[in-house]
Amino acid sequence: NEEEITTKGASAQSGTSGTSGTSGPSGPSGPSGTSPSSRSNTLPRSNTSSGASPPADAS
């Protein structure tokens, strides 16, 4: 009977690992927010040099 109890305890731990998977999707949403802000930073820099601003728009 004691051996059966230990196996039941291990199965409960595998269930907790599932909840850690949900935290994964929330991670990707963060980087997507930073990508637009980084683009806005490159635009003003290209405007400073008049020669570089036309190619930046084409890219």
N, C-alpha and C positions, 0 to 999 in steps of 0.2 A: 504493500500500500504506500509506503514512503516513496518508493521509486516513481509511482504514478503522480504523486503530488509535485515532484520536481519537474516533470515534463509539463504539467499544467502551468507551472510558474513561468517556464520558458516561453510558452505560447503567448502569455500575456505581454511579455516584453516585445515580441514581434509586432503586436498591435500598436504599441507606442511608436514604433519606427514609422508607421504610416502617417502619423500626425506631422512628423518632421518633413515629410514630402510636401505637405501643403505650404510650408514656409518657402520652398523653392520658387514657385510661381511668383510670389511677391517680390523676389529679387530682380527678375528681368524687367519689371515695371520701372524700377529705379533708373537703370541705364538709359532707357528710352527717353526719360525726362531730360537727362543731361545732354543727349545728342542734339536737340534743337538749340539749346543755349550755346553749345560750342560753335554751331554754324553762324549764329548771330555775332559771335566774337570775331570770326574770320571776315565777315562782310565789312565792318568798320575799318579793319586794318587794310583791306584792299582799297578802300576809298581814300585812304591817306596817300597812297601812291597812285596817281591818275593812270599810269601805264598798266598797272596790275589789275585795275578794276574791271576792264572789259573781259579779259580771259576768265576772271573769277565768275562772271555771270554765265559765260558759255559752259563752264564746268558744272 
